[in-house]
């Protein structure tokens, strides 16, 4: 119990530094870009570290197929691939920041709000 209390007190003492690090992390997440693709590159989706889709490229070849259902499936698959890669990148960046700050990481490897 005293160990946890000591950790909390240490965090409170470093709160301004922790807040600055979190703000910097949020900025980096917005600049991060991860791609996912489907259909051998017929659809390419980019997402940032905030899990926002930033780009969706559909090839001429995919458009010529004229199959809306297939195209929809390709967009979903590419988006899910990109989001999965982004989650890994965000978890890694969160763990790195937490280690630098001496913050214990919750299960799942991401800080709240990331």
N, C-alpha and C positions, 0 to 999 in steps of 0.2 A: 504494500500500500504506500509506504513512504517513497519507494522508488518511483511510482507513478506520479506522486505529488511533486517530487523533485523535478521530474521531466516537465510537468505542467508549469511549474514555477520558472524553469529555464526557458520555456517557450514564451511565457508572458514577458520575461525580461527582454527577449529578442523580437518582440512583436513588430516594432517598426521595420526591422530588417526583414522579417518574414513577409510582411505586407508588400514591401518593395520587391522582394523576390517573386511573389505571386503575381504582381502587376507585370513584371518583366516576362514571366512565364506565359501569361495571357497574350502578351504582344507576340511572343515567339510562336505560340500556337496559331495565331491568325496568319502568320507568314509561312508556316509549314505547308507543304504541298505534297500529297501522295496520290499516285495514280493507280487505278484498277482498270483492267480491260477484259473484254469478253468477245467471243466470236473471232479469235485470232486477230484482235485489234480492230474489229469492225466498229466497236464502241469503246471509247476511252473516257473515263470519268476521273476528275480530280476533286479531292476534298482537302480541307485544311485541318489543322489540329483542333479546331472547335467543332469538328464533325459537320461542317457546312460544305455542300457541293459547290465548287467554284467554276467547274467547266465540264461540259459534256460534248464530246466530239463524236459524230456519227459519220462513218465513211460513206462515200458515194455507193460503194458496193452494197452496204447494208440498206441504203435507201432504194436501190434498184430491186431488191428482193420483193418489196411491196407487201411484206408480211408484218402487220402491226403487232401481232401477238409475239412473234419471234423478236422483233425489235424491242418490245417492252421487256421481254425476258432478258435480253442482252444488257439493257440499261440497268435493270435490277441487279444482275450478276456483277457487272462492272462496278456499280455503286457499292455493293456489299463487299467486294474485294478491296476497294479503296478504303472503306470505313474500317475494315479489319486491320489493314496495314497502318492506318492512322492511329487506331487504338494501341497497337504495339509501340509505335513511336511516342505517343503521349505517355504511356506507362513508363517507358524507359526514361524520358525526360523528367517525369515526376519523381521517379526513384532517385535519379541523379541529383535533382534539386533538394529532395528531402535528406539525402545523405549529407550533402554540403551544409544543410541547416541543422542537422541533428534531430530531425523530426521522424518519429516512428511512423512507418507506412502501414496503412490499413490493409486488410486482405483485398486482393485484386490488384494491388500495385498502383492505384491512382489516388491522388489527393482529391478530397471533395471539391466539387466545382470545376473539375478538369474534364 
